[in-house]
Amino acid sequence: MSLFRKIFGSSNPASEEDKESEFNKSSDDNTTSIDEKFIYNFKKNGGKFLYCENSEEVKEQFENILEENDWFESEVLCYEPNLFGILDDNKLSYDNPKNPKFLLARCENLIAEEGSILFSSKQIKQNKPNELPANIIVLANTSQIIGTKSDGLSAIKKKYERDYPTNITTIKYFEKAKEEDFTQYGSSAKNLYLLLLEDL
């Protein structure tokens, strides 16, 4: 049984506080799975995490995000043709956007060690993180969660034997630091939603 189904499964409706305490308890434990470690670190960094059991739930959660932010009928930055369908379904414009409300993208991997998202030129072209919209919606699968950045680079190497991507970067901060934090110097915080589809 999947960890995500155990925590988020509809058969046992646990309260948000129970789920949160599960993560907090397990975050100090050396036996924590990389799935739990990623979720804990990602949420600690300010990311918004939405677990989906199937593609219908992905569409539903995507529409909920649009509704929550009043992003219907707006411009979107998206470089991946396989995502154009979900944009068309919601009447979102992605042809040469002048002022996109958000970026819709997949990613290379989800890095458990630091709760970050690994992108390459396949998803964001040659844009630096600070050149991307402030709002980002990422579609990913549970099988993309890996331990460390070096695991991520190895996975990219294995995935693209010939057409090796450039501009490999991570986005780690998903909310503005409340105080001056030197660890965030030079990085731009993003309002990031992760739609995580169960595929294991």
N, CA, C and O of each residue as an XYZ file, in Angstrom:
800
protein
N       0.840     -1.197      0.000
C       0.000      0.000      0.000
C       0.878      1.250      0.000
O       1.854      1.325      0.746
N       0.538      2.210     -0.819
C       1.316      3.433     -0.948
C       1.248      4.268      0.321
O       0.217      4.324      0.990
N       2.356      4.914      0.639
C       2.409      5.821      1.780
C       1.372      6.925      1.613
O       0.694      7.295      2.572
N       1.247      7.450      0.393
C       0.328      8.556      0.153
C      -1.106      8.124      0.372
O      -1.899      8.862      0.956
N      -1.445      6.922     -0.098
C      -2.801      6.432      0.109
C      -3.060      6.244      1.598
O      -4.160      6.505      2.086
N      -2.041      5.789      2.309
C      -2.163      5.576      3.752
C      -2.452      6.908      4.454
O      -3.302      6.983      5.341
N      -1.726      7.963      4.040
C      -1.876      9.262      4.697
C      -3.080     10.029      4.172
O      -3.835     10.611      4.951
N      -3.266     10.032      2.842
C      -4.300     10.860      2.238
C      -5.511     10.085      1.764
O      -6.494     10.674      1.315
N      -5.444      8.757      1.862
C      -6.515      7.915      1.327
C      -7.882      8.281      1.856
O      -8.031      8.660      3.017
N      -8.881      8.167      0.994
C     -10.224      8.601      1.355
C     -10.912      7.621      2.309
O     -11.909      7.980      2.935
N     -10.405      6.403      2.431
C     -11.074      5.411      3.278
C     -10.960      5.742      4.763
O     -11.805      5.324      5.555
N      -9.922      6.489      5.148
C      -9.724      6.836      6.545
C      -9.505      8.333      6.659
O      -8.360      8.785      6.630
N     -10.583      9.127      6.789
C     -10.421     10.575      6.770
C      -9.780     11.098      8.052
O     -10.462     11.299      9.056
N      -8.474     11.316      8.014
C      -7.765     11.879      9.162
C      -7.832     13.392      9.070
O      -7.908     13.956      7.979
N      -7.803     14.037     10.213
C      -7.846     15.506     10.201
C      -6.513     16.065      9.727
O      -5.502     15.363      9.736
N      -6.510     17.341      9.310
C      -5.282     18.004      8.857
C      -4.236     17.997      9.966
O      -3.047     17.813      9.707
N      -4.693     18.202     11.220
C      -3.746     18.234     12.347
C      -3.067     16.876     12.525
O      -1.869     16.803     12.801
N      -3.844     15.802     12.366
C      -3.275     14.456     12.496
C      -2.214     14.224     11.431
O      -1.138     13.694     11.705
N      -2.546     14.638     10.192
C      -1.586     14.467      9.088
C      -0.327     15.261      9.367
O       0.787     14.778      9.168
N      -0.520     16.498      9.836
C       0.618     17.381     10.109
C       1.505     16.774     11.189
O       2.730     16.780     11.067
N       0.878     16.241     12.263
C       1.682     15.675     13.342
C       2.399     14.415     12.884
O       3.497     14.123     13.357
N       1.785     13.655     11.960
C       2.460     12.492     11.369
C       3.767     12.917     10.727
O       4.808     12.298     10.949
N       3.709     13.995      9.917
C       4.903     14.483      9.228
C       5.929     14.976     10.237
O       7.116     14.669     10.125
N       5.469     15.743     11.226
C       6.401     16.333     12.187
C       7.098     15.261     13.013
O       8.295     15.357     13.283
N       6.343     14.235     13.414
C       6.944     13.139     14.179
C       7.998     12.420     13.352
O       9.096     12.125     13.825
N       7.635     12.147     12.103
C       8.528     11.340     11.277
C       9.717     12.112     10.757
O      10.705     11.505     10.343
N       9.655     13.457     10.765
C      10.750     14.239     10.187
C      12.053     14.085     10.975
O      13.140     14.242     10.418
N      11.944     13.778     12.270
C      13.152     13.622     13.088
C      13.682     12.190     13.061
O      14.787     11.922     13.533
N      12.916     11.304     12.523
C      13.226      9.883     12.561
C      14.137      9.493     11.392
O      13.883      9.886     10.253
N      15.185      8.731     11.665
C      16.117      8.313     10.611
C      15.498      7.304      9.645
O      16.016      7.096      8.548
N      14.397      6.682     10.048
C      13.772      5.671      9.191
C      12.705      6.287      8.276
O      11.971      5.562      7.604
N      12.622      7.602      8.252
C      11.634      8.283      7.420
C      11.826      7.914      5.955
O      12.948      7.918      5.448
N      10.724      7.595      5.275
C      10.821      7.288      3.843
C      11.113      8.575      3.087
O      10.864      9.669      3.592
N      11.650      8.440      1.855
C      11.961      9.661      1.106
C      10.682     10.403      0.722
O      10.711     11.623      0.561
N       9.557      9.692      0.572
C       8.280     10.349      0.278
C       7.905     11.303      1.416
O       7.597     12.474      1.191
N       7.940     10.774      2.637
C       7.605     11.587      3.813
C       8.589     12.738      3.977
O       8.201     13.860      4.302
N       9.853     12.452      3.752
C      10.897     13.476      3.889
C      10.661     14.617      2.897
O      10.781     15.791      3.247
N      10.322     14.253      1.644
C      10.054     15.286      0.647
C       8.868     16.146      1.073
O       8.958     17.374      1.072
N       7.751     15.505      1.439
C       6.542     16.254      1.800
C       6.836     17.189      2.970
O       6.445     18.356      2.953
N       7.522     16.672      3.980
C       7.831     17.485      5.159
C       8.671     18.709      4.766
O       8.332     19.835      5.130
N       9.761     18.489      4.028
C      10.657     19.595      3.653
C       9.987     20.561      2.672
O      10.187     21.773      2.757
N       9.200     20.029      1.751
C       8.507     20.857      0.774
C       7.527     21.801      1.477
O       7.480     22.996      1.184
N       6.747     21.245      2.409
C       5.779     22.069      3.144
C       6.492     23.055      4.067
O       6.028     24.179      4.260
N       7.616     22.632      4.633
C       8.405     23.524      5.499
C       8.920     24.725      4.701
O       9.046     25.826      5.237
N       9.215     24.505      3.422
C       9.688     25.580      2.536
C       8.543     26.476      2.058
O       8.783     27.478      1.384
N       7.300     26.122      2.401
C       6.158     26.955      2.032
C       5.398     26.486      0.804
O       4.524     27.199      0.310
N       5.721     25.284      0.297
C       5.025     24.773     -0.887
C       3.625     24.286     -0.559
O       3.354     23.850      0.560
N       2.745     24.364     -1.536
C       1.369     23.875     -1.378
C       1.272     22.543     -2.104
O       1.537     22.445     -3.302
N       0.885     21.515     -1.347
C       0.951     20.138     -1.822
C      -0.446     19.565     -1.964
O      -1.226     19.588     -1.012
N      -0.772     19.045     -3.154
C      -2.078     18.432     -3.391
C      -1.878     17.028     -3.961
O      -1.378     16.862     -5.074
N      -2.268     16.041     -3.195
C      -2.115     14.640     -3.606
C      -3.307     14.221     -4.459
O      -4.452     14.498     -4.101
N      -3.046     13.551     -5.594
C      -4.103     13.114     -6.501
C      -3.935     11.620     -6.791
O      -2.837     11.165     -7.112
N      -5.021     10.866     -6.676
C      -4.959      9.422     -6.931
C      -5.092      9.080     -8.407
O      -4.671      8.001     -8.825
N      -5.674      9.983     -9.213
C      -5.857      9.714    -10.637
C      -5.901     11.023    -11.420
O      -5.906     12.105    -10.833
N      -5.933     10.918    -12.748
C      -5.872     12.120    -13.585
C      -7.128     12.981    -13.459
O      -7.075     14.189    -13.687
N      -8.261     12.363    -13.095
C      -9.488     13.157    -12.868
C      -9.294     14.091    -11.678
O      -9.718     15.246    -11.713
N      -8.651     13.585    -10.624
C      -8.387     14.420     -9.446
C      -7.406     15.544     -9.783
O      -7.516     16.648     -9.250
N      -6.437     15.259    -10.677
C      -5.495     16.299    -11.097
C      -6.265     17.451    -11.743
O      -6.038     18.615    -11.414
N      -7.183     17.120    -12.672
C      -7.988     18.146    -13.349
C      -8.833     18.930    -12.350
O      -8.944     20.153    -12.432
N      -9.424     18.206    -11.409
C     -10.287     18.831    -10.402
C      -9.483     19.786     -9.517
O      -9.914     20.910     -9.258
N      -8.315     19.336     -9.057
C      -7.478     20.186     -8.188
C      -6.945     21.392     -8.951
O      -6.834     22.484     -8.395
N      -6.613     21.190    -10.241
C      -6.141     22.290    -11.079
C      -7.232     23.368    -11.167
O      -6.949     24.559    -11.041
N      -8.475     22.935    -11.385
C      -9.593     23.886    -11.452
C      -9.806     24.589    -10.113
O     -10.145     25.771    -10.080
N      -9.606     23.865     -9.007
C      -9.729     24.476     -7.678
C      -8.697     25.587     -7.488
O      -8.998     26.629     -6.907
N      -7.466     25.355     -7.986
C      -6.406     26.370     -7.883
C      -6.788     27.600     -8.709
O      -6.631     28.733     -8.255
N      -7.291     27.368     -9.924
C      -7.721     28.478    -10.786
C      -8.808     29.296    -10.091
O      -8.784     30.527    -10.104
N      -9.761     28.586     -9.483
C     -10.871     29.262     -8.805
C     -10.381     30.048     -7.596
O     -10.765     31.199     -7.392
N      -9.535     29.418     -6.803
C      -9.008     30.054     -5.585
C      -8.291     31.372     -5.895
O      -8.382     32.332     -5.130
N      -7.575     31.405     -7.027
C      -6.768     32.578     -7.383
C      -7.407     33.472     -8.451
O      -6.821     34.480     -8.848
N      -8.609     33.105     -8.916
C      -9.294     33.840     -9.981
C      -8.404     33.953    -11.222
O      -8.180     35.044    -11.746
N      -7.897     32.787    -11.686
C      -7.007     32.743    -12.846
C      -7.703     32.251    -14.110
O      -7.039     32.008    -15.118
N      -9.021     32.100    -14.080
C      -9.726     31.657    -15.283
C      -9.554     32.693    -16.390
O      -9.516     33.896    -16.131
N      -9.451     32.208    -17.627
C      -9.338     33.055    -18.817
C      -8.145     34.010    -18.756
O      -8.214     35.120    -19.284
N      -7.058     33.587    -18.119
C      -5.859     34.435    -18.075
C      -4.757     33.820    -18.931
O      -4.918     32.727    -19.474
N      -3.639     34.532    -19.045
C      -2.498     34.052    -19.819
C      -1.610     33.174    -18.938
O      -1.448     33.426    -17.744
N      -1.044     32.144    -19.550
C      -0.222     31.173    -18.829
C       1.065     30.937    -19.611
O       1.060     30.907    -20.842
N       2.158     30.771    -18.887
C       3.422     30.365    -19.521
C       3.504     28.842    -19.448
O       3.461     28.270    -18.359
N       3.622     28.188    -20.596
C       3.718     26.729    -20.633
C       4.473     26.339    -21.893
O       4.090     26.729    -22.996
N       5.553     25.567    -21.732
C       6.396     25.173    -22.865
C       6.176     23.732    -23.302
O       6.822     23.266    -24.240
N       5.267     23.015    -22.630
C       5.123     21.579    -22.872
C       3.795     21.260    -23.568
O       2.736     21.334    -22.945
N       3.849     20.902    -24.867
C       2.621     20.641    -25.626
C       1.701     19.615    -24.983
O       0.485     19.690    -25.162
N       2.251     18.655    -24.234
C       1.389     17.636    -23.611
C       0.539     18.216    -22.465
O      -0.327     17.523    -21.931
N       0.781     19.476    -22.088
C      -0.034     20.124    -21.045
C      -1.046     21.110    -21.635
O      -1.866     21.663    -20.903
N      -0.994     21.333    -22.948
C      -1.883     22.324    -23.564
C      -3.354     21.934    -23.420
O      -4.219     22.805    -23.328
N      -3.642     20.629    -23.399
C      -5.029     20.146    -23.285
C      -5.724     20.665    -22.042
O      -6.857     21.142    -22.122
N      -5.063     20.582    -20.889
C      -5.670     21.024    -19.623
C      -5.871     22.542    -19.630
O      -6.782     23.053    -18.980
N      -5.010     23.267    -20.374
C      -5.161     24.720    -20.499
C      -6.337     25.047    -21.410
O      -7.135     25.935    -21.110
N      -6.442     24.314    -22.540
C      -7.570     24.512    -23.464
C      -8.904     24.237    -22.769
O      -9.873     24.974    -22.953
N      -8.942     23.164    -21.964
C     -10.177     22.800    -21.246
C     -10.669     23.935    -20.354
O     -11.870     24.064    -20.112
N      -9.731     24.765    -19.860
C     -10.080     25.843    -18.932
C      -9.975     27.235    -19.557
O      -9.917     28.245    -18.856
N      -9.952     27.264    -20.916
C      -9.932     28.537    -21.667
C      -8.792     29.458    -21.238
O      -8.975     30.664    -21.070
N      -7.608     28.860    -21.065
C      -6.423     29.630    -20.692
C      -5.556     29.843    -21.930
O      -5.386     28.930    -22.739
N      -5.019     31.023    -22.073
C      -4.235     31.383    -23.258
C      -2.736     31.171    -22.986
O      -2.210     31.629    -21.972
N      -2.064     30.475    -23.903
C      -0.636     30.188    -23.708
C       0.216     30.536    -24.925
O       1.416     30.262    -24.924
N      -0.372     31.134    -25.964
C       0.391     31.545    -27.152
C       1.023     32.909    -26.912
O       0.316     33.912    -26.817
N       2.345     32.954    -26.812
C       3.085     34.209    -26.593
C       2.469     35.085    -25.496
O       2.076     36.220    -25.768
N       2.378     34.579    -24.268
C       1.758     35.388    -23.214
C       2.606     36.627    -22.894
O       3.829     36.541    -22.783
N       1.946     37.766    -22.749
C       2.655     39.018    -22.414
C       2.793     39.170    -20.905
O       3.813     39.636    -20.398
N       1.738     38.765    -20.203
C       1.730     38.930    -18.749
C       1.128     37.682    -18.095
O       0.016     37.731    -17.570
N       1.871     36.551    -18.128
C       1.292     35.297    -17.611
C       1.069     35.333    -16.101
O       1.907     35.819    -15.342
N      -0.085     34.804    -15.688
C      -0.408     34.739    -14.254
C       0.400     33.648    -13.554
O       0.755     33.779    -12.382
N       0.691     32.550    -14.300
C       1.451     31.460    -13.687
C       2.149     30.628    -14.755
O       1.832     30.716    -15.941
N       3.100     29.824    -14.309
C       3.775     28.831    -15.145
C       3.132     27.479    -14.842
O       2.969     27.112    -13.678
N       2.770     26.744    -15.887
C       2.330     25.357    -15.718
C       3.424     24.485    -16.303
O       3.788     24.645    -17.468
N       3.958     23.556    -15.503
C       5.081     22.743    -15.975
C       5.109     21.394    -15.273
O       4.528     21.205    -14.205
N       5.801     20.471    -15.911
C       6.208     19.242    -15.237
C       7.575     19.547    -14.643
O       8.012     20.698    -14.665
N       8.247     18.553    -14.121
C       9.589     18.767    -13.583
C      10.420     17.516    -13.851
O       9.897     16.494    -14.296
N      11.704     17.607    -13.579
C      12.565     16.428    -13.727
C      12.402     15.508    -12.520
O      12.154     14.311    -12.665
N      12.546     16.084    -11.327
C      12.440     15.293    -10.096
C      12.052     16.157     -8.918
O      12.102     17.386     -8.983
N      11.662     15.495     -7.835
C      11.364     16.140     -6.559
C      12.447     15.682     -5.591
O      12.618     14.484     -5.369
N      13.175     16.628     -5.015
C      14.339     16.297     -4.181
C      13.937     16.254     -2.706
O      13.634     17.288     -2.112
N      13.936     15.065     -2.121
C      13.475     14.876     -0.743
C      14.354     15.600      0.268
O      13.852     16.212      1.211
N      15.676     15.530      0.068
C      16.645     16.068      1.030
C      16.370     17.533      1.382
O      16.531     17.940      2.533
N      15.948     18.331      0.374
C      15.730     19.749      0.656
C      14.318     20.228      0.298
O      14.029     21.421      0.392
N      13.446     19.312     -0.108
C      12.077     19.697     -0.428
C      11.989     20.611     -1.637
O      11.110     21.469     -1.711
N      12.907     20.426     -2.593
C      12.948     21.306     -3.758
C      12.468     20.587     -5.012
O      12.280     19.371     -5.017
N      12.272     21.373     -6.088
C      11.818     20.841     -7.367
C      12.906     21.075     -8.404
O      13.384     22.197     -8.571
N      13.295     20.014     -9.097
C      14.374     20.078    -10.081
C      13.780     20.247    -11.484
O      12.995     19.421    -11.950
N      14.182     21.345    -12.144
C      13.730     21.648    -13.504
C      14.913     21.614    -14.456
O      16.069     21.665    -14.036
N      14.604     21.527    -15.752
C      15.636     21.678    -16.783
C      15.037     22.492    -17.925
O      13.892     22.936    -17.854
N      15.827     22.679    -18.973
C      15.356     23.427    -20.147
C      14.155     22.753    -20.806
O      13.441     23.395    -21.577
N      13.920     21.482    -20.521
C      12.759     20.784    -21.090
C      11.450     21.385    -20.565
O      10.431     21.349    -21.254
N      11.479     21.936    -19.344
C      10.271     22.519    -18.760
C      10.265     24.054    -18.773
O       9.215     24.670    -18.955
N      11.440     24.669    -18.579
C      11.467     26.134    -18.412
C      12.350     26.843    -19.442
O      12.674     28.020    -19.279
N      12.740     26.124    -20.506
C      13.637     26.683    -21.541
C      14.899     27.239    -20.868
O      15.489     26.584    -20.009
N      15.308     28.451    -21.265
C      16.538     29.014    -20.689
C      16.250     30.059    -19.603
O      17.140     30.816    -19.217
N      15.015     30.097    -19.118
C      14.655     31.069    -18.079
C      15.319     30.743    -16.753
O      15.383     29.583    -16.348
N      15.811     31.766    -16.087
C      16.288     31.622    -14.711
C      15.055     31.694    -13.807
O      14.035     32.259    -14.204
N      15.135     31.126    -12.593
C      13.956     31.158    -11.709
C      13.359     32.559    -11.528
O      12.138     32.707    -11.494
N      14.218     33.596    -11.411
C      13.669     34.941    -11.194
C      13.004     35.524    -12.441
O      12.353     36.565    -12.358
N      13.158     34.860    -13.606
C      12.499     35.314    -14.836
C      11.152     34.624    -15.054
O      10.412     34.970    -15.974
N      10.846     33.660    -14.215
C       9.578     32.931    -14.320
C       8.495     33.678    -13.546
O       8.812     34.477    -12.665
N       7.210     33.429    -13.864
C       6.133     34.066    -13.090
C       6.249     33.731    -11.599
O       6.823     32.708    -11.226
N       5.700     34.602    -10.762
C       5.753     34.398     -9.306
C       4.951     33.171     -8.880
O       5.231     32.571     -7.843
N       3.946     32.798     -9.688
C       3.100     31.644     -9.379
C       3.441     30.481    -10.308
O       3.594     30.658    -11.517
N       3.556     29.292     -9.724
C       3.907     28.098    -10.511
C       3.009     26.939    -10.084
O       2.790     26.706     -8.895
N       2.495     26.222    -11.081
C       1.778     24.963    -10.803
C       2.589     23.849    -11.455
O       2.830     23.867    -12.662
N       3.007     22.882    -10.642
C       3.824     21.771    -11.135
C       3.014     20.480    -11.075
O       2.379     20.180    -10.064
N       3.044     19.718    -12.173
C       2.445     18.390    -12.205
C       3.584     17.379    -12.111
O       4.518     17.418    -12.913
N       3.511     16.483    -11.144
C       4.570     15.481    -10.978
C       3.949     14.160    -10.531
O       2.788     14.100    -10.127
N       4.757     13.106    -10.615
C       4.331     11.775    -10.179
C       5.107     11.372     -8.933
O       6.223     11.839     -8.704
N       4.505     10.503     -8.132
C       5.184     10.052     -6.911
C       6.499      9.339     -7.232
O       7.417      9.341     -6.412
N       6.601      8.726     -8.424
C       7.836      8.022     -8.804
C       9.000      8.980     -9.061
O      10.141      8.538     -9.197
N       8.723     10.294     -9.130
C       9.780     11.276     -9.379
C      10.472     11.740     -8.100
O      11.426     12.516     -8.163
N      10.005     11.278     -6.948
C      10.644     11.669     -5.684
C      11.936     10.880     -5.530
O      11.938      9.650     -5.567
N      13.042     11.616     -5.355
C      14.342     10.969     -5.150
C      15.040     11.628     -3.967
O      14.599     12.664     -3.471
N      16.133     11.017     -3.523
C      16.787     11.462     -2.300
C      17.495     12.798     -2.381
O      17.150     13.733     -1.658
N      18.495     12.894     -3.269
C      19.363     14.073     -3.272
C      19.474     14.688     -4.670
O      19.016     14.116     -5.659
N      20.100     15.877     -4.722
C      20.319     16.543     -6.010
C      21.187     15.682     -6.926
O      20.933     15.603     -8.128
N      22.202     15.042     -6.368
C      23.074     14.217     -7.210
C      22.302     13.034     -7.793
O      22.582     12.610     -8.914
N      21.327     12.492     -7.039
C      20.442     11.450     -7.584
C      19.648     12.015     -8.759
O      19.421     11.332     -9.757
N      19.231     13.269     -8.624
C      18.476     13.934     -9.676
C      19.292     14.098    -10.942
O      18.792     13.871    -12.044
N      20.553     14.494    -10.788
C      21.428     14.658    -11.953
C      21.684     13.319    -12.630
O      21.728     13.237    -13.858
N      21.854     12.268    -11.829
C      22.035     10.917    -12.390
C      20.796     10.484    -13.163
O      20.902      9.883    -14.233
N      19.611     10.793    -12.614
C      18.353     10.419    -13.274
C      18.210     11.150    -14.608
O      17.736     10.573    -15.587
N      18.622     12.428    -14.647
C      18.559     13.204    -15.898
C      19.496     12.590    -16.930
O      19.143     12.451    -18.101
N      20.691     12.227    -16.482
C      21.689     11.627    -17.381
C      21.144     10.329    -17.997
O      21.311     10.075    -19.190
N      20.498      9.525    -17.167
C      19.953      8.247    -17.627
C      18.753      8.467    -18.564
O      18.600      7.754    -19.556
N      17.913      9.446    -18.250
C      16.690      9.711    -19.014
C      16.985     10.272    -20.406
O      16.346      9.891    -21.386
N      17.960     11.182    -20.481
C      18.272     11.823    -21.767
C      19.672     11.400    -22.192
O      20.645     12.085    -21.876
N      19.785     10.305    -22.891
C      21.112      9.826    -23.283
C      21.753     10.727    -24.321
O      22.958     10.976    -24.269
N      20.952     11.223    -25.274
C      21.516     12.051    -26.351
C      21.134     13.526    -26.224
O      21.997     14.404    -26.202
N      19.825     13.782    -26.142
C      19.319     15.153    -26.137
C      19.376     15.713    -24.711
O      18.347     15.971    -24.086
N      20.606     15.891    -24.215
C      20.803     16.271    -22.812
C      20.329     17.705    -22.564
O      20.745     18.620    -23.274
N      19.453     17.916    -21.551
C      18.937     19.267    -21.326
C      19.979     20.187    -20.691
O      20.949     19.738    -20.080
N      19.745     21.481    -20.856
C      20.606     22.487    -20.220
C      19.773     23.179    -19.147
O      18.650     22.765    -18.855
N      20.329     24.227    -18.568
C      19.617     25.044    -17.569
C      18.984     24.178    -16.475
O      17.795     24.312    -16.184
N      19.774     23.297    -15.876
C      19.276     22.443    -14.792
C      19.327     23.251    -13.498
O      20.391     23.712    -13.085
N      18.169     23.418    -12.865
C      18.091     24.268    -11.677
C      17.025     23.745    -10.713
O      16.116     23.019    -11.115
N      17.145     24.116     -9.453
C      16.101     23.755     -8.477
C      15.429     25.022     -7.971
O      16.041     26.087     -7.895
N      14.179     24.880     -7.635
C      13.467     25.945     -6.926
C      13.113     25.368     -5.562
O      12.508     24.301     -5.449
N      13.510     26.108     -4.530
C      13.403     25.579     -3.171
C      12.520     26.425     -2.255
O      11.895     25.892     -1.338
N      12.462     27.728     -2.489
C      11.733     28.612     -1.569
C      10.389     28.980     -2.169
O      10.312     29.473     -3.294
N       9.325     28.736     -1.405
C       7.980     28.914     -1.910
C       7.191     29.977     -1.156
O       5.979     30.105     -1.327
N       7.883     30.726     -0.330
C       7.274     31.885      0.316
C       8.392     32.834      0.701
O       9.534     32.421      0.905
N       8.052     34.103      0.798
C       9.050     35.108      1.174
C       9.514     34.839      2.599
O       8.716     34.480      3.465
N      10.825     35.016      2.836
C      11.349     34.850      4.193
C      10.758     35.938      5.083
O      10.661     37.099      4.684
N      10.366     35.546      6.290
C       9.766     36.520      7.203
C      10.810     37.510      7.704
O      10.499     38.671      7.972
N      12.043     37.047      7.826
C      13.139     37.936      8.219
C      14.229     37.779      7.178
O      14.156     36.908      6.312
N      15.238     38.628      7.270
C      16.368     38.501      6.355
C      17.018     37.141      6.592
O      17.441     36.849      7.711
N      17.102     36.328      5.583
C      17.677     34.994      5.707
C      18.773     34.854      4.657
O      18.489     34.797      3.460
N      20.026     34.798      5.107
C      21.131     34.761      4.147
C      21.113     33.505      3.282
O      21.699     33.510      2.200
N      20.461     32.432      3.722
C      20.412     31.206      2.903
C      19.547     31.407      1.667
O      19.678     30.666      0.694
N      18.661     32.404      1.694
C      17.799     32.662      0.540
C      18.353     33.763     -0.355
O      17.718     34.134     -1.343
N      19.527     34.288     -0.023
C      20.085     35.395     -0.802
C      20.225     35.000     -2.277
O      20.762     33.938     -2.592
N      19.745     35.849     -3.162
C      19.875     35.588     -4.605
C      18.829     34.660     -5.173
O      18.816     34.420     -6.380
N      17.940     34.125     -4.334
C      16.894     33.236     -4.854
C      15.564     33.971     -4.784
O      15.342     34.792     -3.895
N      14.689     33.671     -5.723
C      13.385     34.339     -5.708
C      12.327     33.344     -5.257
O      12.205     32.254     -5.818
N      11.560     33.730     -4.234
C      10.522     32.850     -3.702
C       9.367     32.764     -4.692
O       9.007     33.758     -5.322
N       8.796     31.584     -4.827
C       7.681     31.356     -5.747
C       6.478     30.832     -4.969
O       6.626     30.077     -4.008
N       5.296     31.240     -5.394
C       4.055     30.688     -4.861
C       3.799     29.413     -5.656
O       3.298     29.474     -6.779
N       4.136     28.267     -5.087
C       4.157     27.031     -5.866
C       3.147     26.004     -5.378
O       3.077     25.687     -4.190
N       2.366     25.492     -6.324
C       1.430     24.397     -6.067
C       1.988     23.145     -6.729
O       2.402     23.176     -7.888
N       1.995     22.054     -5.989
C       2.433     20.770     -6.538
C       1.241     19.815     -6.591
O       0.679     19.445     -5.560
N       0.865     19.422     -7.812
C      -0.159     18.398     -7.998
C       0.572     17.073     -8.179
O       1.148     16.808     -9.234
N       0.542     16.246     -7.142
C       1.334     15.010     -7.133
C       0.427     13.817     -7.404
O      -0.444     13.480     -6.602
N       0.654     13.186     -8.558
C      -0.175     12.063     -8.994
C       0.450     10.736     -8.573
O       1.624     10.479     -8.839
N      -0.338      9.910     -7.923
C       0.111      8.584     -7.503
C       0.329      7.695     -8.725
O      -0.596      7.465     -9.504
N       1.556      7.196     -8.891
C       1.795      6.276    -10.021
C       2.608      5.061     -9.588
O       3.183      4.367    -10.426
N       2.658      4.800     -8.277
C       3.426      3.645     -7.791
C       2.475      2.568     -7.269
O       2.924      1.515     -6.815
